[in-house]
Amino acid sequence: MERLNPKKLTTTFNGVTQRNPIIPRKYTLTHSDLTAELFLTVGRQIAFEKIGPMRDEVVAKWRRFQNGYTLYGFVQVDALKGNKTISAVRYKMFQQEMPLALEAIRFGDRKFFDTHPSLGNAPIWIIFASRYREYNEVQYWSTPNKYL
């Protein structure tokens, strides 16, 4: 896993502060293939205007779960005109890059986690959406504190 370079992460807050609210609080993480820069938008809504045609973003949101909260993420495994081979490559890429994406969310929204320290121990569930059964699944990815 490549470690996060904080100088390559730009975080924008849209309709939320750096500390509140918990719900609704949604993350849209995109990147530049040319510069390897990461762009995190934290807002009340997913930043659909930031999502490109490649659909290689990671989106996530906080949800109430039992007596606390959980962070649910989503990635689109299948490309627009994809086939199973392309989906397999994208699935592997998302698996490899997910730790970096979660580290970017944890670092980019660090004042929020400082304000709500219990959320650092909340479970993270990532939905890998695909039309192919072997790539269509929900996976547990530990807690935000793992990605400090």
Secondary structure as GFF3:
##gff-version 3
##sequence-region A 1 148
A	DSSP	three_ten_helix	6	8	.	.	.	ID=ss1
A	DSSP	beta_strand	9	14	.	.	.	ID=ss2
A	DSSP	beta_strand	26	31	.	.	.	ID=ss3
A	DSSP	beta_strand	38	43	.	.	.	ID=ss4
A	DSSP	three_ten_helix	48	50	.	.	.	ID=ss5
A	DSSP	beta_strand	58	65	.	.	.	ID=ss6
A	DSSP	beta_strand	68	76	.	.	.	ID=ss7
A	DSSP	alpha_helix	84	108	.	.	.	ID=ss8
A	DSSP	alpha_helix	110	115	.	.	.	ID=ss9
A	DSSP	three_ten_helix	117	121	.	.	.	ID=ss10
A	DSSP	beta_strand	124	129	.	.	.	ID=ss11
A	DSSP	three_ten_helix	133	135	.	.	.	ID=ss12
A	DSSP	beta_strand	137	140	.	.	.	ID=ss13
A	DSSP	three_ten_helix	144	147	.	.	.	ID=ss14
###
